């Protein structure tokens, strides 16, 4: 969860065709998880989004635990 809190979701338009898209900043990710950022031959950086799935999965599990604790607390009182 701590890693995900450092990542900002963005919307942007591709320079090549102006199509709107969504993602994260490779430069931001590189500071947090440099191993999942690659610099292409043209100098542009790209994020391997598949590697973010592990962090998203763990964050969902953490949230589920928190929700369960809250539900249990409400049911007790």
N, C-alpha and C positions, 0 to 999 in steps of 0.2 A: 504494500500500500504506500509506503514511504516513497518508493521510486515513482509510482504513478502520480503522486501528488506534485512531483517536480516537472511533470510533462504537461504541456499546454496543447490542447487540440486546436487546430487552425482550419480556416477555410481559405482557399486561394484560387486564383485563375492561372492555368498553365500559360507560360509565355508563348509556347509554340502555337497554340490554337485558341486560347482564351476560355477554354472549357473550365467551369468551376469544379473544384475537387476539395477533398478534405484529407487532413493528415496531421503530421507533426513536423516540427523543424528538425532537420538532420543536425544542424549545428547545436541545438539544445540537447538532443539525444546524445550526441557525441560527448558532451560533458558528463553525462550520467552513465551511459552504457556505450562506451566507444567501440566495443567489439561488434555491435550490430550496425555500425555505420560504415559504408564503403564510399571511397572517392572514385568516381568513374573516370574513364580515360579523358573525357571532356572537362574534367575538373569539378563537375557537379557532384554533390553528396547525395547518397540515397540511404534510406532506412530499410532494414530487413524487418518488415512488419510481423512476419511469422514468429520472430523471437519475442515480440511483445506479448504474445498469447500466454506464455507462462506467467508473466506478471499479472495480466488481467485475470487469469484463472485463480491465482492465489488471492487477489484482491476481492474477488467475488466470494470466495470461501470465507475470508475474514469478515466481510459484510454480513454473510449469512449467519455466522456465529454471533455477531453483534445483534442482529435482528432477533435471533432465538433468545438471547439473554434478555432483551427488552420485553419480548412477549412473555417469557417466564416471570419476569418481575411484575408485569401488569396482572398476570393471572394469580400471583401470590397475594397481592395487595388488594 
